[in-house]
Amino acid sequence: MAAALTGMTIGLWCLARFTRMMPGQRELNGFGAARRLPRPVEVGARAEAFLAEPLTALVTVPVITVFGWSQGGLRLAALAPLSGSVVVITTAAKRADPEISLPSGHAAYALAVLGSGSFLFWRAGAWPGSVSMAAVAVAMGPVRALDGSHHPMDAVAGNAIGLAWLLGALLIVTPRQPDLDVLRASGAKPVML
C-alpha cells in the first residue's frame, strides 16, 4: 500500500512538473480569494494549519517522542522523529520547482507525525486520544484546500506521502514476532536468531 501511495504521488508530481497540466502556484493565488469562509471555519482552518508549523513541530515531535519512549523504549521513541522527516521529501519536491504547489507539506507532516501519535495512543489503549489525533491528521489536507492554501490534488498528494511515510516508519520501528501457534500448526519450526 505504501508503495502504491508513493508511486501515485511521484506520478502526480511528474505530471505537474513536466506537463504543466495541473495548476501551479500562480493559479493558486486566486484559488481561495474569490470566496470568504465563515469566521468559525476560518479560525478552525488557521488553528489546524498551526499544528503543522515548524515552531509547533519543535514541541509536538519531542512530546510524541517522550510518549513513545514511555510506551516501548527507544524503538517507539524513534517513531515521531522518523515520521517528521517527511518534511525532507515535501521540501525537496517544492524546491525542485517553486511554480508547483504539489504536495501539501502540512498534510504530509500532519498525517505522518500525528498519525504516529495516534498509533501510540491506540497502542496504550487510549482510544479518545487516538481517534482525535487521527481526525486532526486526516483533516489537515482538506482544510488546506478549503482555506485556499492548496489545490485539492496537492492535499491528496500530501496525505498520500504522509501515509506512506507513516507506514514505512511503523514497519521500521514496530517489532515483528512470528505467531508461534500458527507456525506450530503448520508444522514449521521457528528459527530463533
C-alpha positions in Angstrom: 0.0 0.0 0.0 2.8 2.4 0.9 4.5 1.7 -2.4 1.2 2.4 -4.3 0.7 5.7 -2.5 4.3 6.7 -3.1 4.0 5.8 -6.8 0.8 7.7 -7.2 2.4 10.8 -5.5 5.5 10.6 -7.7 3.3 10.3 -10.8 1.2 13.3 -9.8 4.4 15.3 -9.1 5.9 14.3 -12.5 2.6 15.2 -14.2 2.6 18.6 -12.6 6.3 19.2 -13.1 6.7 18.1 -16.7 3.4 18.7 -18.4 2.0 21.7 -16.6 -1.4 20.1 -16.9 -2.0 20.6 -13.2 -2.4 24.1 -11.8 0.6 25.6 -10.1 1.4 28.2 -7.6 0.5 31.1 -9.9 -3.0 29.7 -10.5 -3.4 29.1 -6.7 -3.1 32.7 -5.9 -6.6 33.3 -7.0 -8.0 29.9 -5.9 -9.3 30.8 -2.5 -9.5 34.5 -2.9 -13.0 34.5 -4.6 -14.8 33.1 -1.6 -14.9 34.1 2.0 -15.1 31.4 4.6 -17.4 31.8 7.6 -15.4 33.1 10.6 -15.6 29.9 12.7 -14.4 27.9 9.7 -11.6 30.3 9.1 -10.4 30.2 12.7 -10.6 26.4 12.7 -8.6 26.3 9.5 -5.9 28.5 10.9 -5.7 26.5 14.1 -5.4 23.3 12.1 -2.6 24.7 10.0 -0.8 26.0 13.1 -0.4 22.3 14.2 2.0 21.7 11.3 4.1 24.9 11.5 7.8 24.5 12.3 7.7 26.0 15.7 4.7 23.8 16.7 6.7 20.8 15.4 9.5 21.7 17.8 7.0 20.9 20.6 4.9 18.2 19.0 7.7 15.8 17.9 9.5 15.8 21.3 6.2 15.3 23.2 5.3 12.3 21.0 8.9 11.0 21.3 8.7 11.0 25.1 5.3 9.3 25.0 6.8 6.7 22.6 9.7 6.1 24.9 7.3 5.5 27.8 5.3 3.0 25.7 8.1 1.0 24.2 11.6 2.4 24.7 13.9 3.5 22.0 12.1 1.8 19.1 8.8 3.7 19.7 10.6 6.9 20.7 12.1 6.9 17.2 8.7 6.9 15.6 7.9 10.6 15.8 11.3 11.9 14.6 11.3 9.3 11.8 7.8 10.3 10.8 8.7 14.0 11.0 11.5 13.5 8.5 8.8 13.5 5.8 9.4 17.3 5.5 12.6 16.5 3.7 10.6 14.9 0.8 8.0 17.6 0.6 10.6 20.4 0.9 12.7 18.8 -1.9 9.7 18.5 -4.1 8.8 22.1 -3.7 12.3 23.4 -4.2 12.7 21.4 -7.4 10.1 23.6 -9.0 8.7 26.6 -6.9 5.9 27.0 -9.5 4.2 23.8 -8.3 2.2 23.8 -5.1 2.2 20.0 -5.0 2.4 18.3 -2.4 0.9 19.9 0.7 3.7 19.7 3.3 1.3 20.5 6.1 -0.9 17.5 5.1 2.1 15.1 4.8 3.6 16.2 8.1 0.3 16.0 10.0 -0.6 12.6 8.7 2.9 11.2 9.4 3.6 12.8 12.8 0.1 13.0 14.3 -0.6 9.5 12.8 2.4 8.2 14.8 0.9 9.9 17.9 -2.4 8.3 17.1 -0.7 4.9 16.8 1.0 5.3 20.2 -2.3 6.3 21.9 -4.0 3.3 20.3 -1.2 1.0 21.5 -1.6 2.4 25.0 -5.4 1.8 24.9 -6.3 5.5 25.0 -8.9 5.4 22.3 -10.1 9.1 22.6 -6.6 10.4 22.1 -6.0 8.0 19.2 -9.2 9.0 17.4 -8.8 12.7 18.0 -5.2 12.7 16.7 -6.2 10.6 13.7 -9.1 13.0 12.9 -6.8 16.1 13.1 -4.2 14.3 10.9 -6.7 13.3 8.2 -8.4 16.7 8.3 -5.2 18.7 7.5 -5.3 18.1 3.8 -8.9 19.1 3.2 -8.5 22.1 5.5 -5.5 23.3 3.4 -7.6 23.0 0.3 -10.6 24.7 1.9 -8.7 27.7 3.1 -7.2 28.2 -0.4 -3.6 27.4 0.5 -3.5 24.3 -1.8 -5.4 22.8 -4.6 -7.3 19.6 -3.6 -4.8 17.4 -5.5 -2.0 19.0 -3.5 -3.8 17.9 -0.3 -4.4 14.4 -1.7 -0.7 14.1 -2.6 0.4 15.4 0.8 -1.9 12.9 2.5 -0.6 10.0 0.3 3.1 11.0 1.1 2.3 11.3 4.8 0.5 7.9 5.0 3.2 6.1 3.0 5.9 7.7 5.2 4.0 6.7 8.4 3.5 3.1 7.2 7.2 2.9 6.4 8.2 4.3 9.8 5.8 1.8 11.5 7.4 -1.0 9.6 10.9 0.1 10.8 10.1 0.7 14.5 7.5 -1.9 15.4 8.9 -5.3 16.4 7.8 -8.2 14.3 7.5 -11.5 16.0 6.3 -14.7 14.5 3.0 -16.1 15.7 4.3 -19.3 17.2 0.8 -21.0 17.3 0.4 -20.6 13.6 3.9 -21.9 12.9 3.4 -24.9 15.1 0.0 -25.7 13.5 1.7 -25.5 10.0 4.4 -27.9 11.1 7.1 -25.4 10.7 9.7 -24.8 13.3 10.6 -21.3 14.3 14.2 -20.2 13.8 15.5 -18.0 16.6 18.4 -15.8 15.8 
